[in-house]
Structure formats: structure tokens, C-alpha cells
Amino acid sequence: MRLMTFLLAVLLTACATTTELASDHSHARSITALTEGWHFTYRDDWTPEDALAADAQHWEAVSLPHTWNRLGEYRVGRTAATDNRQGKGWYRRTIDGSALDPAMRHWLEFDAVGNIASVWLNGRHLARHGGAFTRFRVELTDTLDFSGENELLVRADNSDPQPGSTTQHVIPLLGDFFIHGGIYRSARLISVPISHIALDDFGGPGIYATPRMNSSGATDIDALVRLTEARSGQRVTLAIIDADGDVVTQANAAVSDGQREVRLSPQLDEPRLWNGRRDPYLYHIVATLEGPDGPLDQVKQPLGIRTIRFDATEGFFLNGEHVQLRGVSRHQDYLGQGWALSEADNARDMAIIAEMGANSVRVAHYPQAEQWFDLADRYGMIVWAEVPFVNKIGFGDDEAAPELVENSRTQMIEMIRQYFNHPSIVTWGIGNEVDIDLAFGRLGPKADARPLLRELNALSHREDPSRPTVIADCCEATPGDKVDYLPVLTGEADLMGYNRYFGWYYGEIEDLGPHLDMLHKRYPSVPLSVSEYGAGGSLTDHSNDPEGRPTNVTGRPQPEEFQNWWHEKSWPQIRERRYLWGSWIWNMFDFSSRVRQEGDATDINTKGLVSFDRKVKKDAFYYYKAQWSDESVVYITSRRFSPRTEAETRIKVYSNAPEVSLMLNGEALSTVACEDRVCTLDPVILTPGTNRVTARATFPDGEIEDVVEWALTAK
């Protein structure tokens, strides 16, 4: 009863992501959001002494999340809206030590800083963290002045990785995305008793739970709790909380002086399963450290009960049932905001993905915000999480430098521990296209990524034996000349993904399926997937003849109609191959890339199904919505293709109805069958001026129509 009372009173405070410091200095964990009160300046040449000595005129007030970078414009050429500076940005703020209890331990927690973070308090250097995507913590206790204000200084460094640069050994060294500088996720101050659930655990929560279903249908929750400064007389209690907030089972154990780890296995007799999009049911596991006088610390984590299996012939199974993973990849940026996303931004993205009918997300090519994985848990998305080992292992014809290997290992451990408890995650990605430099002869044969991949693979299995590993490959057996020393990556992880762009960068679009069959025959025991496939689509480039390929895959134009046609031809080839355990469209949203000058955009990769600002869902979005979603769909394509100069055109509709009725300017044209969710009437003759096209279909829940207007003007 005492535990129940404590849980009901404290779960909404001590376990919350942001709470106020306890005004009575009670000896329990408290969390204070550090969103406001920051000042920022970009000074690549400053020293810490310069930053501390600079007066107010050199600083601007900012709030978190914050980045100084803005990259990507829907126009040809850059304007002042672009800020692609790479170097050092400085942040400072004060912390009031008099509001803190000297008997507690006090930690700064940063969810992410791009790309290298250095932290000083009162002029003393406390920490350096290399890596833009994972949480890290810095203990302040021994440096704090509890009598008054303390000066906190943070340097964020996103210098371009080059030989001799500060970032030359911090992954990723290269990629088709931009590393934004700044404290671009949230930060907070955590105060805990001397004895507490560990905060010095690679940014992890300190509690790690692995459900194991036994033959009777019950589930043992094998849980590890890590502790700091534990004392005899203390106890650790684990409680499993259901979705209604009730404690359904618990276990506890006494601890001894200095004990660092406690293992407990509470059991659920008849658990409700986390079953993907169908029923993403979540429990929570709560670890409480109690002393003789009451609770000291508490941590709450998500808990989903599910089984996963990957089969080289039959694909992916969730809770014993086959599920075809039809997914998208997602980058974490917005037009005009860079990486500084709000909770509303993340929630909007997940809702758009769910609307389209996807059931899986690949978070390429790096760990994303904790909130993103919380959303995936709640939506029932199956997630491929990935360490940012992308494209390159170094800058010379040699093996990876020891410093880069160590950084890669650290980022791998951070990712796994920080996101360990999310049931949505089913695989850990250990690398993406790390063979591309070798494939095209940019580096010599000694620059082989496989030794590092093997280290990361073994490390992942030690950290988390419950999930398999996966690699995304760019180049094996694709068309085009390759060096004869190109390493084969298949088999270096448990699962395999192939980034394939037949009919876009190489080959013919019809070659995708046979290519995958060849790889499946070559590796019959390895579960295979299509980790990327996609084509660019501009919002303002259009064509009446997309099959004629009036497009430039690395430049301009990139007609939206070609993107539509490309996906219409690619998805059926993937869908028909049951042995594939999943596939992921590249990409859900247009995203920033400083190497791109294509379509109608600058510094934007245009392969997204939705525009960079999320305001426009491209035609291809509705192709997949018609294919994947249970929602009734009627959508006329080429709606942005106006004005036009050619009278003869086609009407193409995406719909999951058997047929659609078409009208032009109020006159019935035809009722056309929808073949594989694509309904086409060709040719149609437009008249000069405004042409109103209507598509209508009948569903069990009623009639739905879509209307567009096209203007025909003289040539």
C-alpha cells in the first residue's frame, strides 16, 4: 500500500520530463527545464576566456531548442535566408546556486548539441562530448557556488570535417545532409540525492528492461537498474504500470554499500501485447530507490511486450504474425528552422507518416529525439534506429583512426542505452553506405569499413542481445564501374538493407525486382530489405511525358510527374517479394543538403513525398496513401501543373476505390477502372481558359470527390 500511494503521488512529478525544483529542497529527484535565459553568439575565433569576458553587446537572447543554421530554399540560388556557417557558436547563462540544495548532486543534461559540445562552469572546463545526436550529462556539483550565481558556458562546434579539423574523428564525416550547429534539442538541470539511479551511464535512463515471453504465455521482465552511491538499508522496487495507471506487478530487492547493479524479474501473467499499428499497447516500468526514511529517486520508462522475428524467406514477424514493413525514412529538419524542432513539429511529422498508411520508420541516418521514439511507441511504428556511421571512415587511404573508432563505439553505446526501452525499435543500424568511397575509387583498399562494422556489430550484441543489427549498402552489384577491391558488406550484420535507385541514378526501373532476386539467391540465409528507394520531385517542374524522362537526377528540372511514375513502377516490384522484411521510401520529407542544386530548389534534396515546410503533400504521397491506408482516397494528380500550353493531356487519379467517375467542366467524361490504385483517362482535350476536373468515387462510407482547376494558355 505504501508503494501504491507513493506511485500515485509521484509519477506525475518526479518522473516528468520537466518539473520545477522542489521548493522545500526535499531529497528526491527534481528536474528543471533550461529553456530560457540563454545568450548566443557565433564566434569561430573566440577562446573560452574571450567568451567569458565579452560584454552584453556581443550576445543575443535565445531560447532552446536553437541552431544558428538555416539551409534550403525553394528557389534557384541562395539568399540571406540561408545560414550555412560551420564553426563555433557560444552559449551562456547563469545558474542560481542559492536555489539548489548543497546536499544533492546536480547534473546538466543536454538532449543533443551539434556537433561537438564543450562545457565550462565558472571558468572551469567540465566536459567535451563528440556527436550531434545523443544525450549527454555533466555533473556540476563540485564546481557550483551555492551562495549565488554561476556562469555556464557552452561551445557548440559544427566545423566541416576535414583533415586537422576539430571534427575529423567525429562521425559522420560525410553525408547527404547538413550537420546543424547549436543546442538544438532541450536541456535541463537534474538534482538527485547522493544515492540515486545512475546518471553517469552514457546518457541512459539507468533502467533497462527486456520482456521475455515464456511457453505458458506469461512474460518475465528482466530488468537491470544501475545505481550510484548505494547504501545498505536501501531497496530498489520495480513496478509495472498499465495504461490505466494501475500497478499490475512488482518486485523488489535490498542493496548493499556501493552496489552498482540490481537485477529483478517481475512477471506479467497475461500481458496485453504491443502489436504495432493494430494495437500499440504500452505499459510503463518504474524503478524506485528507497532509503530507511522513504523514497530517494525514481525513473519511469516505456515498456511494450512483443516478440520479433526476421526470416530470410518469409520476412518480418511481430508477435508471431507476418507483417510487411512498408515505411519511410525521416530527417529531423524543417524549412527555416533547421534542426531546432518543437514537440509540435515532431508530432506533426509522425501524424503525416501515419496518415499515409506507413507502419515503419527508418530514422536515417542518426538517432533522433526521445520524443520521436515515444511517438513511434504510441503510434505502433516499427523503427530502424541507426548510429551515424555514414559514407566515410577517414580522409586517407588507411583504416579508421583509433579516435574515430572510439567515437563510433561511444555513439553506439549512447544510442542503445538511451533508447533501449522503446518497443518500437526492432533493429540497430551500424552503418550506411560506408563502402561508397571505395566503390568509386575515392579511397584505396585499406580504407575498408568492415573492421569497424565488426566492432560495432559485436558491441551492439553485447549491449542488447535482444535486437539484431543491420547495415544499409549502396553499391554491391549495382550498374556502373566499381573498383575491384569493393568490399562485400552483406553478412557483416544480422540483417541487410540495400539502398537502390534503379531508373534514377542508374539502370532501368524494371531492373529493381530482378536485382533483388539475384541478391536473395546469392544470400539465401540473410534477411534482406530495401533500405532506400526514391526519386526527386519538384513542386513547380511538370511534364506531360514523364515516361520520356525529361529530368536531371542531379540538377534541374525534376518534374513531379516523373516522381509519381517512378514510384508507381517501383513499389509493386518491392511489394511482390515476400522475402523482403521491409522497405523504406527515401524520403518522407524534403530535407536540407548543401550538395544539392536540383529541381526548383537550392540546398534541398527533393526526394521527399512532402515539402520541406510540410505544407504540400506531393502527388506521390497520395499514391502511397491509396496503396497503404485504410482511409478512402480519391486524388487527382498533377494539380500543380497549371497553367499549361498543351491541350491534350491525361487525367490520372490515385484511389483505393474500384473505379472513379471523371468530369471536365461539368460534363461527364468516363468511368474508369482503377488498376492497382491508379485510374487513368488518356487522352483528354482541354479548352482555352480554366478547366475544372472532377473525380468521384463511391465507398461503403459514402461518396468522395476531388476537384482541380487547370488553366490552358496559348503557347
Secondary structure, DSSP 8 states (H G I E B T S, - for coil): -HHHHHHHHHTTTTTSSS----TT--SS-EEEE--SSEEEEE-TT--HHHHHH--GGG-EEE-SS--S-B--BSSSS--TT-B---SEEEEEEEEEGGGS-TTSEEEEEES--BSEEEEEETTEEEEEEE-SSS-EEEE-GGG--TTSEEEEEEEEE-----TTSTTTTSS-S--SS----B--S-EEEEEE-SSEE-S-STT--SEEEEEEE-TTS-EEEEEEEEEES--TT-EEEEEEE-TTS-EEEEEEEE--TT--EEEE--EESS---EEGGGEE--EEEEEEEEETTEEEEEEEEEE----EEEETTTEEEETTEE--EEEEE--S-BTTTBT---HHHHHHHHHHHHHHT--EEE-TTS---HHHHHHHHHHT-EEEEE---BS-S-SSSS---HHHHHHHHHHHHHHHHHHTT-TTEEEEEEEESTTHHHHTTSS-TT--SHHHHHHHHHHHHHH-TTS-EEEEES-TT-SS---TT----TTSSSEEEEE--BTTTBS-GGGHHHHHHHHHHH-TTS-EEEEEE-----SS---S-GGG----TTSS---HHHHHHHHHHHHHHHHT-TTEEEEEES-SB-EEEEEEEETTEEEEETT-SB-TTS--B-HHHHHHHHHH-SS--EEES-TT--SBS-SEEEEEEEESSSEEEEEETTEEEEEEE-BTTEEEEEEEE--SEEEEEEEEEEETTEEEEEEEEEEE---
